[in-house]
Amino acid sequence: MAHNLPAFAIWITGLPGSGKSTLARALKAQLEERGIDAVVLESDSLRAVADQTRYDEQGRDSFYRLMTYIGTILVEHGVPVIFDATANRRCYRDRARQQIPRFLEVLVDTPLQACMERDPKGIYRKAREGNATSVPGLQDAYEPPQAPDVVVHGDIEAPTDSALRLIRTLVEKGFA
């Protein structure tokens, strides 16, 4: 079935290792089953292409401006976007919400300890070894959304179940 509604954006946020990427993949697959071809903007992939490796406040602000700009252009051209990015400051995600009218913010709420045990990219290990100094939730602040559209419990919910809840929310809001 073809998707004829205007595009939307979903920002999946949460601590590093919370399950954002796993949820983004599950959501993309379920959207495809509905005939919706969404693009996942994954922060690590975009950082590599943009050669943006600064994790200080100025570097992050610049990076999330770029990420929001790309997402906004895609949505304006009819391409649904899934942002897969911690975006540790609320203002980064709020900027996207202001620029993209059909927008959902999803918090993957996974306890820090569970994220540290998972540590899929080794960033918590690097922090313990003194090789990372700005890990959100550990050395740097992580500001969760004050009113997320959906909260996912990444430590206890199956990603496919969480993705189904997101699809239901998209349908309820008339986005899909």
N, C-alpha and C positions, 0 to 999 in steps of 0.2 A: 504494500500500500504506500502511496506517495505521501510525503509530508508537505502540506501546503501552508502551514502556519508560519508566521514570522519566527526567525531564529531566537534562541535564548542562550543564556550562559549560566553555568553552575560552577561556583567556586568551592572546591573541596579543600578545606583547611584542617589543620590539626598538627600536633607535634611531629617531628621527624620520627618515622617508624610506626606511626599510628595506624597505617593502613590506607592512606589516601590513594596511592597508585593502584593498589589492588581493587579498591572500590571504583576508581576511574575506569579501569579495564572492564570490570563487571558491568558498569553502567553503560559504557560504550557498546558492549556486546548486546545488552538488552535493548538499547535504543535502535541498533541496527536491525534487530528482529522486528521492530515496529516500523521499519523503513526510514529511520532517521539516521543520517550519516553525520555524526558529530566528530569534531576534531578535539583531541586531548592536547592541551598546552601544558606540558610537564616542565616544571621549573628547571630541573637539572639538565634536561636536553636543551632548553632554550639558553641557559647560562653558557653551555659549551659552545653553541653557535654564535652567541652574542659576545663571546670572550669576556663575560662578566663574572669575575671571580672574587670581587670585593664583597665581604659580608658585613662591613661596617654600616652604620645607619644611612650614610649618603649613597653607598653602593647599592644597598637594598632598595632604597627609595627609587633610584634611577632604574634598577632592574624591574621593579614592579610597575613603574610607569610604562616601560616598554612592553611588558607582558599584557597590561591592560589595554594599551594602544592596539596591539596585534589582535587581541580578543575582540575589541570593539569593532575593528574593521571587518573581521570575519563575520560577526553577528550582523553588521549592517549589510553584508553581502549574502545573507541568508544561510550562513553556516553556523549551526549550533556549536557551542564551545564548552568544554569541560576544563576548567583550570585545576590543575593538580599541583598545588603549591602551598607551603606552610604559610607564607605571608604573615610573619609573626606579629606585625602591627595591624590593628584594626583599620587604620587610615588607608592602608594599601587596598584592602578588600572593599572598604567604603567608597573609594575612588571608582572602582569598577562598577559598583552598584549604582553610583550616580551617573555613569556614562552609558550603562546598558540597561534599558528599561525592563526587559524580561530577564530577571536575574534571581537566582537562588543562591543562598550561602548555606553550605553544609559543614557542620562541625563533626569531625571524626574524633570523638571523645574517648581516648584511650589513656589509661593511667601512665604517667612517666615511667614507672618501673617496668611495665609491660613493653613500652617502646624501647627502653634500654636493653631489655632481655632480647628483643627481636633484633634490633640494630642492623637492619638489612644492608645499609651502606657503610657501616663501621664508624659513623660519626661520634657515637657516644664513646666508643673505644678510643678514638683519636682524642676526644676531650679528656678522658682519664689519663692518657699518655702525655697530655700537654701539647698536642699537635692541632687542636681546634679550640678556639677561645670564644666563639660566639654562637654556640648551639642554642637555638630557641628552646626554652623550657628548662635549660640547665644553667648556662652562663648569661644568656640573653633573655629578655622578657618575651613571653608569648601571651598575646592578648586574644583570648577566645572571643568569638562573636557574642555581643550582648543579647541578640535576639536571632539566633540562627533559624533558618526556615526548616531545617531538618537536623536532628542530632542522631548520629550513628555511634554505637558503642563498638569500636573496633576490636576490643579484646574479647567480646562475647557473641557478637552478631556475625553470621555468615555474610560475606560480601554480596553474594547473589540475593539474599534476603534484603539487605540494606539497599541494593540497587533497585529492587522491586518497589520498596517504599519511596525511593526518589522518583521513580516513574509515576507512581500514584500521585505524588505531590505535583509533578509536572502536569499531569492530566487534570487534577483538581483546579490548578491555577489557569488552565486553558493554554498551556505552553506546548502540549504534545497531544 
